[in-house]
Amino acid sequence: MNVAFIIDEWESLNPAKDSTLRMIHECCLRGHMVGVLYPHSLTIRDNITYGFVKMLKKESFVLNNFNSFYKNMEFEEKMVPINVFDALFLRKDPPVDSIMLNFLDSVKDEVFIVNDIDGIRKANNKLYTTSFHDPNNEFIPRTFVSKNAEYLKRVIENFGADRMILKPLDGYGGSGVIVIEKSARKNLSSLLDFYINGKTGKHYVIVQEYIPEADQGDVRVLMLDGEPIGAYNRVPSAEDNRSNISAGGSAVKHKLTDEEIRICRRIGKKLVQDGIYFAGLDIIAGKLIEVNVQSPGGIVNINKLNRVKLQKNIIDFVEDKVQEISDFFNQKEFRLNRRKIFKQEVSYEKINH
């Protein structure tokens, strides 16, 4: 199988923490041909989408541990048509790169992409939770989104609770998430002005019901093909309200409750319908806070806490999907030809540095 990973930068990966590296490593263990590229590496030649891809050299593989694998990896950069890959992982951090998605539109019917391009367009921001039908707010917290500062001030002033959550619509990793108190109304105008009025124009802001149990952290659930495959509890530090690991939170072992399993099952079918095969859910006290679809993390922590290797489940799933697609279109010969293309130097254009 030929697998590509679109990431931010290879140098930005942390071998001790990075979920993407676990999946790349697993692909290499299985003998798959692996390439990494960046959104700006996509290009068009003769109406065909290519990428300046860093192909991992098999002779440089050190597979016994992740640090050695990461530090010793060598690449050969080549100009490769994207449709020679069987599968492609989108592992770029938010916000979504719309130009990147436009490039990939041309290959989405030829390459199995995790997650689906149209699904990413639907689900790449915090509004996606509102697409799960929950008129009585049974598992979705009450949420208000606007660029209108006066409207949001009225929402906060008229809301029954003393606390609410304020966050940018396009934030990730806990960036910009704050707790606002009714007692701090004098600061509200300046806060909303800061969040809404940016250099690139007005930005949407979310005001959301505060869940008191947030003080004890949230639960990150990893979903694969509509089913939960692992979870852990993210506990905030004493100095920060946010439980995100990137914001200083700590990872604690967690077994999903019946209520959390019901939430996963309730939304799992829609995730798959939208082409969101691999996602991270953030749940607090039975309320779904966010759905992370671009580059969900948590594999490393779940693996350590439960002595599992979730990357095996994920690559198993991708292999099965690629085989399923191949069988459906009766393209075994085409897949063999793809592998031959990779091995023929004439099909590549080496990049001269």
C-alpha positions in Angstrom: 0.0 0.0 0.0 1.2 3.5 -0.8 0.4 6.0 1.9 0.8 9.8 2.1 0.6 12.0 5.2 -0.1 15.8 4.8 1.4 17.4 7.9 2.6 20.8 9.0 6.3 20.1 9.2 8.3 17.0 9.8 10.5 19.0 12.2 7.5 20.0 14.3 6.6 16.4 15.2 7.4 15.4 18.8 8.4 11.7 18.8 7.4 11.4 22.5 3.8 12.7 21.9 2.8 12.8 18.3 -0.1 10.6 17.1 0.9 11.1 13.4 4.3 9.6 13.9 2.7 6.5 15.5 0.7 6.0 12.3 3.7 6.6 10.0 5.7 4.2 12.1 3.0 1.5 11.9 2.8 1.9 8.1 6.6 1.4 7.8 6.5 -1.6 10.1 4.1 -3.2 7.6 6.3 -2.5 4.7 4.1 0.2 3.1 5.6 2.9 1.0 5.2 6.2 2.9 5.6 9.8 1.9 5.0 13.1 3.8 4.2 16.4 2.3 3.0 19.9 3.3 0.0 21.8 2.0 2.2 24.2 0.1 3.9 21.3 -1.6 0.8 20.5 -3.7 1.0 21.5 -7.4 -0.6 21.0 -10.8 1.1 19.8 -13.9 -0.9 19.2 -17.1 -4.1 19.3 -15.1 -2.9 16.5 -12.8 -2.4 17.1 -9.1 1.2 16.4 -7.9 3.1 16.9 -4.7 6.7 17.5 -3.8 6.7 14.5 -1.6 9.4 13.4 0.9 9.5 9.7 0.4 10.8 7.8 3.4 13.9 5.8 2.5 13.4 2.2 3.6 17.2 1.7 4.1 17.1 4.4 6.9 14.2 2.8 8.9 15.1 2.2 12.5 11.9 0.7 13.9 12.7 -0.4 17.4 11.6 2.9 19.0 10.0 6.2 18.0 12.9 8.4 18.9 15.4 6.5 16.8 12.8 6.2 14.0 12.3 9.9 13.9 15.9 11.0 14.3 17.4 8.5 11.7 14.8 8.9 9.0 16.1 9.9 5.6 14.0 11.2 2.7 14.2 11.5 -1.0 12.1 14.4 -2.3 10.3 13.7 -5.5 7.5 15.1 -7.6 4.7 12.5 -7.4 1.2 12.4 -8.8 -1.1 12.2 -5.7 -3.3 9.6 -7.3 -0.6 6.9 -7.1 -1.2 6.8 -3.4 -3.8 4.3 -2.1 -4.5 6.3 1.0 -3.8 9.8 2.3 -4.0 11.1 5.9 -4.8 14.8 6.4 -2.8 15.5 9.6 -2.5 19.3 9.4 -3.5 21.3 12.4 -6.5 23.7 12.2 -7.5 26.0 10.7 -8.4 24.2 7.5 -6.4 25.1 4.4 -9.2 25.6 1.8 -6.7 25.8 -1.1 -5.3 22.4 0.0 -8.8 20.9 -0.1 -9.3 22.4 -3.6 -6.1 20.6 -4.8 -7.3 17.3 -3.3 -10.8 17.6 -4.8 -9.3 16.2 -8.1 -8.1 13.0 -6.5 -10.8 12.3 -3.9 -12.4 9.6 -6.1 -9.1 7.8 -6.7 -7.5 8.0 -3.2 -9.0 7.0 0.1 -8.6 10.2 2.2 -8.8 10.3 6.0 -10.9 12.3 6.5 -13.1 12.9 3.5 -12.6 16.3 1.8 -16.3 17.2 1.8 -16.5 15.9 5.4 -13.7 18.2 6.5 -15.5 21.2 4.9 -18.5 20.4 6.9 -16.9 19.5 10.2 -13.7 21.6 10.4 -15.0 24.1 13.0 -16.8 24.1 16.3 -20.2 24.7 14.6 -20.2 21.0 13.6 -21.7 19.9 17.0 -24.9 21.8 16.1 -25.5 19.4 13.2 -26.3 16.6 15.7 -30.0 16.9 16.3 -30.4 17.7 20.0 -33.3 20.3 20.4 -33.5 19.7 24.2 -29.8 20.1 24.8 -29.5 16.6 26.2 -25.9 16.1 25.1 -25.0 19.4 23.4 -24.4 22.4 25.7 -26.4 25.6 24.9 -24.3 27.5 22.4 -24.4 30.9 20.8 -22.3 32.1 17.9 -22.1 35.6 16.4 -19.9 38.5 15.2 -22.4 40.9 16.9 -20.8 42.1 20.2 -24.0 43.7 21.5 -26.0 40.5 20.9 -23.4 38.4 22.7 -23.4 40.8 25.6 -27.2 40.4 25.9 -26.8 36.6 25.8 -24.3 36.7 28.6 -26.3 39.1 30.7 -29.6 37.2 30.3 -28.2 33.7 30.8 -29.1 32.2 34.1 -25.7 31.0 35.2 -22.8 33.1 36.7 -20.2 31.6 34.3 -20.0 31.0 30.6 -17.3 29.9 28.1 -16.0 32.3 25.5 -13.8 31.1 22.6 -13.0 31.8 19.0 -14.7 29.7 16.4 -11.5 28.8 14.6 -9.3 28.1 17.7 -7.8 24.7 18.5 -5.7 23.1 21.2 -7.5 25.1 23.8 -6.2 28.4 22.4 -8.4 31.4 23.3 -10.8 29.5 25.6 -11.7 31.5 28.7 -14.2 31.4 31.5 -16.2 34.7 31.8 -17.9 35.7 35.1 -21.0 37.9 35.2 -19.3 39.8 37.9 -16.6 40.9 35.4 -19.1 42.7 33.0 -16.8 45.8 32.8 -14.3 43.7 30.9 -16.8 42.2 28.6 -16.8 44.9 25.9 -13.0 44.9 25.6 -12.9 41.1 25.5 -15.5 40.8 22.7 -13.8 43.6 20.8 -10.5 41.7 21.0 -12.0 38.4 19.9 -14.3 39.7 17.2 -12.3 42.6 15.6 -9.1 41.1 14.1 -6.6 42.3 11.5 -8.3 40.3 8.8 -11.8 41.4 9.6 -14.5 40.4 12.0 -14.3 36.9 13.5 -17.0 34.6 14.9 -17.1 34.1 18.6 -18.7 31.3 20.6 -20.4 31.8 23.9 -21.3 28.5 25.5 -22.9 27.1 28.6 -20.3 26.5 31.3 -20.3 22.9 32.6 -19.3 23.0 36.3 -17.6 19.6 36.1 -15.1 21.2 33.7 -12.9 21.8 36.7 -12.2 18.1 36.8 -11.3 18.1 33.1 -12.8 16.5 30.0 -12.7 13.1 28.3 -11.0 12.8 24.9 -12.5 9.9 22.9 -11.0 8.6 19.7 -13.6 7.5 17.2 -12.8 5.1 14.3 -15.4 4.3 11.7 -18.1 5.5 14.0 -17.0 3.5 17.1 -15.0 4.6 20.1 -11.6 2.8 20.2 -10.1 4.5 23.2 -10.4 7.4 25.7 -8.6 9.2 28.5 -9.3 11.9 31.0 -7.6 15.3 30.5 -7.2 17.1 33.8 -6.4 20.8 33.9 -3.4 22.1 35.8 -3.9 24.2 38.9 -2.9 27.3 36.9 -5.2 26.9 33.9 -8.9 26.2 33.3 -8.1 24.3 30.0 -7.6 20.6 30.1 -5.9 20.3 26.7 -2.5 18.5 27.0 -0.9 21.3 24.9 -2.1 23.8 27.5 -0.6 21.9 30.5 -3.3 19.4 31.2 -2.4 15.9 32.4 -3.6 12.5 31.1 -5.4 10.1 33.4 -6.8 6.6 32.6 -10.5 6.6 31.9 -13.1 4.0 31.2 -16.1 5.2 29.1 -19.3 5.5 31.1 -22.6 4.2 29.7 -23.7 7.8 29.1 -20.5 8.5 27.1 -20.9 5.3 25.1 -24.5 6.4 24.2 -23.2 9.8 23.0 -20.6 8.0 20.8 -23.2 5.8 19.3 -25.6 8.6 18.8 -23.2 10.6 16.7 -21.0 7.8 15.2 -23.3 7.1 12.3 -23.4 10.7 11.2 -19.6 10.9 11.4 -19.3 8.0 9.0 -22.0 9.5 6.7 -20.0 12.7 6.5 -16.8 10.8 5.8 -15.3 11.5 9.2 -13.7 8.1 9.8 -11.2 9.2 12.5 -12.2 11.9 15.0 -11.6 13.1 18.5 -14.5 13.9 20.8 -14.3 16.1 23.8 -16.9 15.3 26.4 -17.6 16.9 29.8 -20.2 15.5 32.2 -22.3 13.9 29.4 -22.1 16.9 27.1 -20.3 16.9 23.7 -18.1 20.0 23.6 -16.2 19.6 20.4 -15.5 17.2 17.5 -11.9 17.3 16.3 -11.6 16.1 12.7 -8.4 17.5 11.2 -5.6 16.1 13.3 -7.1 14.4 16.4 -4.5 13.5 18.9 -4.5 11.2 21.9 -3.0 7.9 20.6 0.1 8.2 22.7 -1.7 8.8 26.0 -4.3 6.1 25.4 -1.6 3.6 24.4 0.5 4.3 27.5 -2.5 4.3 29.9 -4.0 1.1 28.5 -1.0 -0.8 27.1 -2.5 -0.8 23.6 -1.4 0.3 20.1 -4.3 2.2 18.6 -2.3 2.9 15.5 -2.7 -0.8 14.6 -6.5 -0.4 14.6 -6.3 2.7 12.4 -4.0 1.2 9.8 -6.0 -2.0 9.8 -9.1 0.0 9.0 -7.3 1.9 6.2 -6.0 -1.3 4.7 -9.5 -2.8 4.8 -11.0 0.3 3.1 -8.4 0.4 0.4 -9.0 -3.3 -0.3 -12.8 -2.8 -0.2 -12.5 0.0 -2.7 -10.2 -2.0 -4.9 -12.5 -5.0 -4.9 -15.5 -2.8 -5.7 -13.9 -1.3 -8.8 -12.1 -4.5 -9.6 -8.8 -2.6 -9.7 -6.3 -5.1 -8.5 -4.3 -4.7 -11.6 -4.4 -0.9 -11.2 -3.1 -1.2 -7.7 -0.2 -3.3 -8.9 0.5 -0.7 -11.5 0.6 2.0 -8.8 3.3 0.0 -6.9 5.3 -0.3 -10.2 5.0 3.4 -10.8 6.6 4.0 -7.4 9.5 1.7 -8.3 10.2 3.2 -11.7 12.6 6.1 -11.6 11.2 7.5 -14.9 7.9 8.2 -13.2 9.5 10.6 -10.7 11.1 13.9 -11.0 13.7 14.3 -8.3 13.9 17.7 -6.7 17.2 19.5 -7.1 18.2 21.5 -4.0 
